[in-house]
């Protein structure tokens, strides 16, 4: 879906600087740069939320089949992902989010200036006829 690709590109552009800013903290915590690193784990959490993935088993299938947002398809075990979620420091997610806040605050006022997707325009016009 084209809209999904556009959203994935926007998320990547928004998150990449914030994730990069946390690489030193990532190493400071003693975390090694392995397959299930900060960028992939961030993409995994966003994929769970955005695509409403039911659990780790389905998440493992999605990663192997399609990849997550900016991450290429990768074969890892369900146990590896489960274990990584249990041990991955939540402070990393918090720091990435806090890095994003200034960008989000700046972009917030301009949200109504961008064009609505065609699907939303169609639905909006259809509902206006009933209202």
DSSP file (Angstrom, degrees, kcal/mol; ACC not computed):
  #  RESIDUE AA STRUCTURE BP1 BP2  ACC     N-H-->O    O-->H-N    N-H-->O    O-->H-N    TCO  KAPPA ALPHA  PHI   PSI    X-CA   Y-CA   Z-CA
    1    1 A X     >        0   0    0      0, 0.0     4,-1.8     0, 0.0     5,-0.1   0.000 360.0 360.0 360.0 131.7    0.0    0.0    0.0
    2    2 A X  H  >  +     0   0    0      1,-0.2     4,-2.4     2,-0.2     5,-0.2   0.902 360.0  54.0 -64.0 -42.9    1.4    3.4   -1.0
    3    3 A X  H  > S+     0   0    0      1,-0.2     4,-2.4     2,-0.2    -1,-0.2   0.887 107.7  51.9 -60.5 -37.9    0.0    5.2    2.1
    4    4 A X  H  > S+     0   0    0      2,-0.2     4,-2.7     1,-0.2    -1,-0.2   0.905 109.5  49.2 -63.9 -41.6    1.8    2.6    4.3
    5    5 A X  H  X S+     0   0    0     -4,-1.8     4,-2.3     2,-0.2    -2,-0.2   0.901 111.4  49.2 -64.5 -40.9    5.1    3.2    2.4
    6    6 A X  H  X S+     0   0    0     -4,-2.4     4,-2.3     2,-0.2    -2,-0.2   0.924 112.8  47.0 -64.4 -44.7    4.7    7.0    2.8
    7    7 A X  H  X S+     0   0    0     -4,-2.4     4,-2.8     1,-0.2     5,-0.2   0.914 111.0  52.1 -63.8 -42.6    4.0    6.7    6.5
    8    8 A X  H  X S+     0   0    0     -4,-2.7     4,-2.3     1,-0.2    -1,-0.2   0.902 110.4  48.4 -60.8 -41.1    6.9    4.3    7.0
    9    9 A X  H  X S+     0   0    0     -4,-2.3     4,-2.5     2,-0.2    -1,-0.2   0.898 111.7  49.4 -66.2 -39.7    9.3    6.8    5.2
   10   10 A X  H  X S+     0   0    0     -4,-2.3     4,-2.3     2,-0.2    -2,-0.2   0.918 111.4  48.9 -65.6 -42.3    8.0    9.6    7.4
   11   11 A X  H  X S+     0   0    0     -4,-2.8     4,-3.0     2,-0.2     5,-0.3   0.913 111.8  49.3 -62.6 -42.1    8.5    7.6   10.6
   12   12 A X  H  X S+     0   0    0     -4,-2.3     4,-2.5    -5,-0.2    -2,-0.2   0.933 111.7  47.9 -63.0 -45.3   12.0    6.7    9.5
   13   13 A X  H  X S+     0   0    0     -4,-2.5     4,-0.6     1,-0.2    -1,-0.2   0.881 116.7  44.3 -62.8 -38.0   12.9   10.3    8.7
   14   14 A X  H  X S+     0   0    0     -4,-2.3     4,-0.6    -5,-0.2    -2,-0.2   0.907 121.0  37.5 -72.0 -43.4   11.4   11.4   12.1
   15   15 A X  H  X S+     0   0    0     -4,-3.0     4,-2.9    -5,-0.2     5,-0.3   0.773  96.2  77.2 -86.2 -27.8   13.0    8.6   14.2
   16   16 A X  H  X S+     0   0    0     -4,-2.5     4,-2.7    -5,-0.3     5,-0.2   0.907  97.8  45.3 -55.1 -48.1   16.4    8.1   12.7
   17   17 A X  H  X S+     0   0    0     -4,-0.6     4,-2.1     1,-0.2    -1,-0.2   0.911 114.9  48.8 -62.2 -38.8   18.0   11.2   14.3
   18   18 A X  H  X S+     0   0    0     -4,-0.6     4,-0.7     2,-0.2    -2,-0.2   0.894 113.4  46.4 -67.0 -39.4   16.4   10.4   17.7
   19   19 A X  H >< S+     0   0    0     -4,-2.9     3,-1.0     1,-0.2     4,-0.3   0.920 111.4  51.7 -68.0 -43.2   17.6    6.8   17.5
   20   20 A X  H >< S+     0   0    0     -4,-2.7     3,-1.4    -5,-0.3     4,-0.4   0.874 103.6  59.1 -60.5 -38.0   21.1    7.9   16.4
   21   21 A X  H 3< S+     0   0    0     -4,-2.1     4,-0.3     1,-0.3     3,-0.3   0.751 105.0  51.1 -62.3 -23.4   21.2   10.3   19.4
   22   22 A X  T <X S+     0   0    0     -3,-1.0     4,-2.5    -4,-0.7    -1,-0.3   0.419  79.4  95.9 -96.8   2.2   20.8    7.4   21.8
   23   23 A X  H <> S+     0   0    0     -3,-1.4     4,-2.2    -4,-0.3     5,-0.2   0.884  84.9  50.2 -61.6 -38.7   23.5    5.2   20.4
   24   24 A X  H  > S+     0   0    0     -4,-0.4     4,-2.6    -3,-0.3    -1,-0.2   0.923 111.9  47.6 -64.7 -42.9   26.0    6.3   23.0
   25   25 A X  H  > S+     0   0    0     -4,-0.3     4,-1.7     2,-0.2    -2,-0.2   0.893 108.8  55.9 -62.8 -39.3   23.5    5.7   25.8
   26   26 A X  H  <>S+     0   0    0     -4,-2.5     5,-1.7     1,-0.2    -2,-0.2   0.924 112.3  41.2 -56.8 -48.0   22.9    2.3   24.3
   27   27 A X  H ><5S+     0   0    0     -4,-2.2     3,-2.0     1,-0.2    -1,-0.2   0.866 108.9  60.0 -69.4 -36.5   26.6    1.4   24.5
   28   28 A X  H 3<5S+     0   0    0     -4,-2.6    -1,-0.2     1,-0.3    -2,-0.2   0.825  99.6  57.5 -61.2 -31.4   26.9    3.0   27.9
   29   29 A X  T 3<5S-     0   0    0     -4,-1.7    -1,-0.3    -3,-0.2    -2,-0.2   0.500 121.7-110.4 -76.5  -3.1   24.3    0.5   29.1
   30   30 A X  T < 5 +     0   0    0     -3,-2.0     2,-0.4     1,-0.3    -3,-0.2   0.668  66.7 150.6  83.9  16.8   26.6   -2.3   28.0
   31   31 A X      < -     0   0    0     -5,-1.7    -1,-0.3     1,-0.0     2,-0.2  -0.689  38.7-136.5 -87.0 133.7   24.3   -3.4   25.1
   32   32 A X        -     0   0    0     -2,-0.4     2,-1.5     1,-0.1    -1,-0.0  -0.510  23.2-106.8 -85.8 155.4   26.0   -4.9   22.1
   33   33 A X        +     0   0    0     -2,-0.2     2,-0.2     4,-0.1     4,-0.1  -0.674  65.0 148.0 -82.8  92.6   25.2   -4.0   18.5
   34   34 A X        -     0   0    0     -2,-1.5     3,-0.5     2,-0.1    -3,-0.0  -0.427  64.8 -80.3-115.2-171.5   23.4   -7.2   17.6
   35   35 A X  S    S+     0   0    0      1,-0.3     2,-1.7    -2,-0.2     5,-0.2   0.934 126.1  52.6 -61.0 -47.5   20.5   -8.1   15.3
   36   36 A X  S    S+     0   0    0      4,-0.1    -1,-0.3     3,-0.1    -2,-0.1  -0.460  86.8 149.2 -89.5  65.4   17.9   -7.0   17.8
   37   37 A X     >  -     0   0    0     -2,-1.7     4,-2.7    -3,-0.5     5,-0.2  -0.120  63.8 -79.5 -89.3-173.1   19.4   -3.6   18.3
   38   38 A X  H  > S+     0   0    0      1,-0.2     4,-2.6     2,-0.2     5,-0.2   0.915 126.3  49.1 -59.6 -48.7   17.8   -0.2   19.1
   39   39 A X  H  > S+     0   0    0      1,-0.2     4,-2.2     2,-0.2    -1,-0.2   0.920 115.3  44.6 -59.9 -41.4   16.5    0.6   15.5
   40   40 A X  H  > S+     0   0    0      2,-0.2     4,-2.4     1,-0.2    -1,-0.2   0.913 113.8  49.1 -69.5 -40.7   15.0   -2.8   15.1
   41   41 A X  H  X S+     0   0    0     -4,-2.7     4,-2.3     2,-0.2    -1,-0.2   0.883 111.4  49.9 -66.2 -37.2   13.4   -2.8   18.5
   42   42 A X  H  X S+     0   0    0     -4,-2.6     4,-2.3    -5,-0.2    -1,-0.2   0.928 112.3  47.6 -64.5 -44.4   11.9    0.6   17.9
   43   43 A X  H  X S+     0   0    0     -4,-2.2     4,-2.3    -5,-0.2    -2,-0.2   0.866 110.1  54.1 -63.6 -35.8   10.6   -0.5   14.6
   44   44 A X  H  X S+     0   0    0     -4,-2.4     4,-2.4     2,-0.2    -2,-0.2   0.933 109.1  46.5 -64.3 -46.3    9.2   -3.6   16.3
   45   45 A X  H  X S+     0   0    0     -4,-2.3     4,-2.1     1,-0.2    -2,-0.2   0.923 114.0  48.0 -63.3 -44.2    7.3   -1.6   18.9
   46   46 A X  H  X S+     0   0    0     -4,-2.3     4,-3.3     1,-0.2     5,-0.3   0.881 110.8  52.1 -64.1 -37.1    5.9    0.7   16.3
   47   47 A X  H  X S+     0   0    0     -4,-2.3     4,-2.3     2,-0.2     6,-0.4   0.906 107.6  51.9 -65.3 -41.4    4.9   -2.2   14.1
   48   48 A X  H  X>S+     0   0    0     -4,-2.4     5,-0.9     1,-0.2     4,-0.5   0.928 118.1  37.9 -58.3 -45.2    3.0   -3.8   17.0
   49   49 A X  H  <5S+     0   0    0     -4,-2.1    -2,-0.2     3,-0.2    -1,-0.2   0.932 121.1  42.1 -73.6 -47.1    1.1   -0.5   17.6
   50   50 A X  H  <5S+     0   0    0     -4,-3.3    -3,-0.2     1,-0.2    -2,-0.2   0.906 125.9  31.6 -70.7 -44.4    0.6    0.5   14.0
   51   51 A X  H  <5S-     0   0    0     -4,-2.3    -1,-0.2    -5,-0.3    -2,-0.2   0.390 102.7-124.6 -98.5   3.2   -0.4   -2.8   12.5
   52   52 A X  T  <5 -     0   0    0     -4,-0.5     2,-0.3    -5,-0.2    -3,-0.2   0.934  33.8-165.4  54.4  52.3   -2.0   -4.2   15.6
   53   53 A X      < -     0   0    0     -5,-0.9    -1,-0.2    -6,-0.4     3,-0.1  -0.535  14.3-141.4 -72.4 131.8    0.2   -7.3   15.7
   54   54 A X        -     0   0    0     -2,-0.3     2,-0.3     1,-0.1    -1,-0.1   0.790  62.0 -35.2 -71.3 -31.3   -1.3   -9.9   18.1
   55   55 A X  S  > S-     0   0    0      1,-0.1     4,-2.2    -3,-0.0     5,-0.1  -0.966  70.9 -69.8-173.7-174.8    1.8  -11.2   19.7
   56   56 A X  H  > S+     0   0    0     -2,-0.3     4,-2.6     1,-0.2     5,-0.2   0.847 121.7  57.7 -67.4 -35.5    5.5  -12.2   19.5
   57   57 A X  H  > S+     0   0    0      2,-0.2     4,-1.7     1,-0.2    -1,-0.2   0.950 112.0  40.8 -60.3 -48.5    4.8  -15.2   17.3
   58   58 A X  H  > S+     0   0    0      1,-0.2     4,-2.6     2,-0.2    -2,-0.2   0.876 112.9  55.5 -67.1 -37.1    3.1  -13.0   14.7
   59   59 A X  H  X S+     0   0    0     -4,-2.2     4,-2.4     1,-0.2    -2,-0.2   0.896 106.4  51.3 -60.9 -40.9    5.7  -10.3   15.1
   60   60 A X  H  X S+     0   0    0     -4,-2.6     4,-2.1     2,-0.2    16,-0.2   0.898 110.6  48.7 -63.0 -41.8    8.4  -13.0   14.3
   61   61 A X  H  X S+     0   0    0     -4,-1.7     4,-2.5     2,-0.2     5,-0.3   0.916 110.9  49.8 -64.3 -43.8    6.6  -14.0   11.2
   62   62 A X  H  X>S+     0   0    0     -4,-2.6     4,-3.1     1,-0.2     5,-2.1   0.918 111.0  49.7 -62.2 -43.7    6.2  -10.4   10.0
   63   63 A X  H  <5S+     0   0    0     -4,-2.4    11,-1.7     3,-0.2    -1,-0.2   0.905 114.7  44.0 -62.1 -42.1    9.9   -9.7   10.6
   64   64 A X  H  <5S+     0   0    0     -4,-2.1    -1,-0.2     9,-0.2    -2,-0.2   0.871 123.7  35.4 -70.7 -36.8   10.9  -12.8    8.6
   65   65 A X  H  <5S-     0   0    0     -4,-2.5    -2,-0.2    -5,-0.2    -3,-0.2   0.910 139.8  -0.8 -84.4 -46.7    8.4  -12.2    5.8
   66   66 A X  T  <5S-     0   0    0     -4,-3.1     7,-0.3    -5,-0.3    -3,-0.2   0.678  86.9-131.8-121.5 -27.9    8.3   -8.4    5.4
   67   67 A X      < -     0   0    0     -5,-2.1     2,-0.5     5,-0.2     5,-0.2  -0.278  34.4 -75.9  86.6 175.6   10.5   -6.7    7.9
   68   68 A X  B >   -A   71   0A   0      3,-0.6     3,-4.7     4,-0.3   -24,-0.1  -0.963  69.6 -67.0-115.5 124.7    9.5   -3.7   10.0
   69   69 A X  T 3  S+     0   0    0     -2,-0.5   -61,-0.1     1,-0.3   -60,-0.1  -0.030 128.6   3.2  39.8-101.7    9.2   -0.2    8.6
   70   70 A X  T 3  S+     0   0    0    -31,-0.1     2,-0.4   -62,-0.1    -1,-0.3   0.408 114.9  95.4 -93.5   1.1   12.9    0.6    7.8
   71   71 A X  B <  S-A   68   0A   0     -3,-4.7    -3,-0.6   -32,-0.1     3,-0.1  -0.804  72.6-128.3 -98.7 132.4   14.2   -2.9    8.8
   72   72 A X        -     0   0    0     -2,-0.4    -4,-0.3    -5,-0.2    -5,-0.2  -0.268  45.0 -73.8 -69.8 159.6   14.7   -5.6    6.1
   73   73 A X        -     0   0    0     -7,-0.3     2,-0.4    -6,-0.2    -9,-0.2  -0.315  60.0-177.6 -54.9 136.0   13.3   -9.1    6.6
   74   74 A X        -     0   0    0    -11,-1.7     2,-0.7   -14,-0.1    -7,-0.1  -1.000  26.1-130.4-143.0 136.2   15.4  -10.9    9.2
   75   75 A X        +     0   0    0     -2,-0.4     2,-0.3   -11,-0.1   -14,-0.1  -0.800  42.9 147.5 -89.8 115.5   15.2  -14.5   10.5
   76   76 A X        -     0   0    0     -2,-0.7     2,-0.1   -16,-0.2   -12,-0.1  -0.964  46.7-102.4-139.2 157.9   15.2  -14.6   14.3
   77   77 A X     >  -     0   0    0     -2,-0.3     4,-1.9     1,-0.1     5,-0.2  -0.425  22.2-123.1 -80.0 155.8   13.6  -17.0   16.7
   78   78 A X  H  > S+     0   0    0      1,-0.2     4,-2.6     2,-0.2     5,-0.2   0.887 115.1  55.3 -61.0 -38.9   10.4  -16.2   18.6
   79   79 A X  H  > S+     0   0    0      1,-0.2     4,-2.7     2,-0.2    -1,-0.2   0.884 104.6  53.0 -62.6 -39.5   12.3  -16.9   21.8
   80   80 A X  H  > S+     0   0    0      2,-0.2     4,-2.3     1,-0.2    -1,-0.2   0.925 111.8  44.6 -63.7 -44.6   15.0  -14.4   20.9
   81   81 A X  H  X S+     0   0    0     -4,-1.9     4,-2.4     2,-0.2    -2,-0.2   0.927 114.0  49.9 -66.1 -44.0   12.5  -11.6   20.4
   82   82 A X  H  X S+     0   0    0     -4,-2.6     4,-1.6     1,-0.2    -2,-0.2   0.934 113.0  46.5 -58.4 -46.7   10.6  -12.5   23.6
   83   83 A X  H  X S+     0   0    0     -4,-2.7     4,-1.5     1,-0.2    -1,-0.2   0.889 110.7  52.9 -63.5 -40.2   13.8  -12.5   25.6
   84   84 A X  H  X S+     0   0    0     -4,-2.3     4,-2.1     1,-0.2    -1,-0.2   0.897 106.9  51.7 -65.5 -40.1   14.9   -9.2   24.0
   85   85 A X  H  < S+     0   0    0     -4,-2.4    -1,-0.2     1,-0.2    -2,-0.2   0.867 109.8  51.0 -62.4 -35.1   11.6   -7.5   25.0
   86   86 A X  H  < S+     0   0    0     -4,-1.6    -1,-0.2    -5,-0.2    -2,-0.2   0.807 121.1  31.9 -72.0 -29.1   12.1   -8.7   28.6
   87   87 A X  H  < S+     0   0    0     -4,-1.5     2,-0.3    -3,-0.1    -2,-0.2   0.562  88.2 109.5-107.6  -9.9   15.6   -7.4   28.9
   88   88 A X  S  < S-     0   0    0     -4,-2.1     2,-0.2    -5,-0.2    -4,-0.0  -0.530  76.1-114.1 -72.9 127.2   15.5   -4.3   26.6
   89   89 A X    >>  -     0   0    0     -2,-0.3     3,-1.3     1,-0.2     4,-0.7  -0.412  14.0-151.1 -66.6 125.2   15.7   -1.1   28.8
   90   90 A X  H 3> S+     0   0    0      1,-0.3     4,-2.3    -2,-0.2     3,-0.2   0.748  91.3  75.3 -65.0 -22.8   12.5    1.0   28.6
   91   91 A X  H 3> S+     0   0    0      1,-0.2     4,-2.5     2,-0.2    -1,-0.3   0.813  88.9  58.6 -60.9 -29.1   14.7    4.0   29.2
   92   92 A X  H <> S+     0   0    0     -3,-1.3     4,-2.1     2,-0.2    -1,-0.2   0.924 106.8  45.9 -65.5 -43.8   15.9    3.8   25.6
   93   93 A X  H  X S+     0   0    0     -4,-0.7     4,-2.5    -3,-0.2    -2,-0.2   0.909 113.0  51.4 -63.2 -41.5   12.4    4.1   24.3
   94   94 A X  H  X S+     0   0    0     -4,-2.3     4,-2.6     1,-0.2    -2,-0.2   0.918 109.5  49.0 -62.0 -44.2   11.7    7.0   26.7
   95   95 A X  H  X S+     0   0    0     -4,-2.5     4,-1.9     2,-0.2    -1,-0.2   0.883 110.7  50.2 -66.0 -38.1   14.8    8.9   25.6
   96   96 A X  H  X S+     0   0    0     -4,-2.1     4,-1.4     2,-0.2    -1,-0.2   0.937 111.7  48.7 -63.7 -45.2   13.9    8.4   21.9
   97   97 A X  H  X S+     0   0    0     -4,-2.5     4,-1.3     1,-0.2     3,-0.3   0.919 110.4  50.3 -60.7 -44.1   10.4    9.8   22.6
   98   98 A X  H  X S+     0   0    0     -4,-2.6     4,-0.5     1,-0.2    -1,-0.2   0.843 107.7  54.2 -65.0 -32.4   11.8   12.7   24.5
   99   99 A X  H  < S+     0   0    0     -4,-1.9     4,-0.5     1,-0.2     3,-0.2   0.819 108.2  51.2 -67.0 -29.9   14.1   13.5   21.6
  100  100 A X  H  X S+     0   0    0     -4,-1.4     4,-2.5    -3,-0.3     3,-0.5   0.766  88.1  83.1 -77.4 -26.7   11.1   13.5   19.3
  101  101 A X  H  X S+     0   0    0     -4,-1.3     4,-2.7     1,-0.2     5,-0.2   0.864  88.0  50.6 -52.7 -46.6    9.0   16.0   21.4
  102  102 A X  H  X S+     0   0    0     -4,-0.5     4,-2.0    -3,-0.2    -1,-0.2   0.918 113.0  47.2 -59.2 -40.8   10.6   19.2   20.1
  103  103 A X  H  > S+     0   0    0     -4,-0.5     4,-2.2    -3,-0.5    -1,-0.2   0.911 113.2  48.5 -64.5 -41.9   10.0   18.0   16.5
  104  104 A X  H  X S+     0   0    0     -4,-2.5     4,-1.7     1,-0.2    -2,-0.2   0.890 110.3  51.0 -66.6 -38.9    6.5   17.0   17.2
  105  105 A X  H  X S+     0   0    0     -4,-2.7     4,-0.6    -5,-0.3    -1,-0.2   0.889 111.7  48.2 -64.4 -38.6    5.7   20.3   18.9
  106  106 A X  H  < S+     0   0    0     -4,-2.0     4,-0.4    -5,-0.2     3,-0.3   0.890 115.0  44.6 -68.1 -39.7    7.1   22.2   15.9
  107  107 A X  H >< S+     0   0    0     -4,-2.2     3,-0.9     1,-0.2     4,-0.4   0.733  93.7  82.3 -77.7 -23.2    5.1   20.2   13.4
  108  108 A X  H >< S+     0   0    0     -4,-1.7     3,-1.6     1,-0.2     4,-0.3   0.881  87.9  50.6 -54.6 -48.4    1.8   20.3   15.4
  109  109 A X  G >< S+     0   0    0     -4,-0.6     3,-0.5    -3,-0.3    -1,-0.2   0.800 109.7  52.0 -63.0 -26.4    0.6   23.7   14.2
  110  110 A X  G X> S+     0   0    0     -3,-0.9     3,-1.5    -4,-0.4     4,-0.6   0.411  79.2  99.0 -89.9   4.1    1.2   22.8   10.5
  111  111 A X  G <4 S+     0   0    0     -3,-1.6     3,-0.5    -4,-0.4    -1,-0.2   0.805  81.8  50.8 -62.6 -30.0   -0.9   19.6   10.7
  112  112 A X  G <4 S+     0   0    0     -3,-0.5    -1,-0.3    -4,-0.3    -2,-0.1   0.522  99.3  67.0 -86.1  -4.6   -4.0   21.2    9.2
  113  113 A X  T <4 S+     0   0    0     -3,-1.5     2,-0.2     2,-0.1    -1,-0.2   0.635  82.4  85.8 -90.3 -15.4   -2.1   22.7    6.3
  114  114 A X  S  < S-     0   0    0     -4,-0.6     2,-0.0    -3,-0.5     0, 0.0  -0.606  89.4 -99.8 -87.5 150.0   -1.2   19.4    4.6
  115  115 A X        -     0   0    0     -2,-0.2     2,-0.2     1,-0.1    -1,-0.1  -0.334  35.0-116.8 -68.6 146.2   -3.7   17.7    2.2
  116  116 A X        -     0   0    0      1,-0.1    -1,-0.1    -4,-0.1     5,-0.0  -0.531  36.4 -98.6 -77.1 147.2   -5.9   14.9    3.4
  117  117 A X    >>  -     0   0    0     -2,-0.2     4,-2.3     1,-0.1     3,-0.5  -0.295  34.9-111.1 -60.6 153.1   -5.5   11.5    1.8
  118  118 A X  H 3> S+     0   0    0      1,-0.2     4,-2.7     2,-0.2     5,-0.2   0.861 117.1  56.5 -56.2 -39.2   -8.0   10.7   -0.9
  119  119 A X  H 3> S+     0   0    0      1,-0.2     4,-1.9     2,-0.2    -1,-0.2   0.881 109.5  45.4 -63.2 -38.0   -9.7    8.0    1.3
  120  120 A X  H <> S+     0   0    0     -3,-0.5     4,-2.8     2,-0.2    -1,-0.2   0.900 111.9  51.6 -71.8 -41.1  -10.3   10.5    4.1
  121  121 A X  H  X S+     0   0    0     -4,-2.3     4,-2.5     2,-0.2     5,-0.2   0.926 110.8  48.8 -60.2 -45.1  -11.6   13.2    1.7
  122  122 A X  H  X S+     0   0    0     -4,-2.7     4,-2.3     2,-0.2    -1,-0.2   0.934 114.1  45.1 -60.6 -47.8  -14.1   10.7    0.2
  123  123 A X  H  X S+     0   0    0     -4,-1.9     4,-2.4    -5,-0.2    -2,-0.2   0.912 112.4  51.6 -63.8 -43.2  -15.3    9.6    3.6
  124  124 A X  H  X S+     0   0    0     -4,-2.8     4,-1.7     1,-0.2    -1,-0.2   0.919 112.4  45.3 -60.8 -45.5  -15.6   13.2    4.8
  125  125 A X  H  X S+     0   0    0     -4,-2.5     4,-1.1     1,-0.2    -1,-0.2   0.877 112.2  52.1 -66.7 -38.1  -17.6   14.3    1.8
  126  126 A X  H  X S+     0   0    0     -4,-2.3     4,-0.7    -5,-0.2     3,-0.3   0.905 110.7  47.4 -64.6 -41.0  -19.8   11.2    2.1
  127  127 A X  H >X S+     0   0    0     -4,-2.4     4,-1.4     1,-0.2     3,-0.6   0.819 103.1  62.7 -71.3 -30.5  -20.6   11.9    5.7
  128  128 A X  H 3< S+     0   0    0     -4,-1.7    -1,-0.2     1,-0.2    -2,-0.2   0.855  97.7  57.7 -62.5 -34.3  -21.3   15.5    5.1
  129  129 A X  H 3< S+     0   0    0     -4,-1.1    -1,-0.2    -3,-0.3    -2,-0.2   0.816 111.1  42.3 -65.7 -29.5  -24.3   14.5    2.9
  130  130 A X  H <<        0   0    0     -4,-0.7    -1,-0.2    -3,-0.6    -2,-0.2   0.698 360.0 360.0 -88.6 -20.5  -25.8   12.6    5.8
  131  131 A X     <        0   0    0     -4,-1.4    -1,-0.2    -3,-0.1    -2,-0.2   0.438 360.0 360.0 -91.7 360.0  -25.1   15.2    8.4
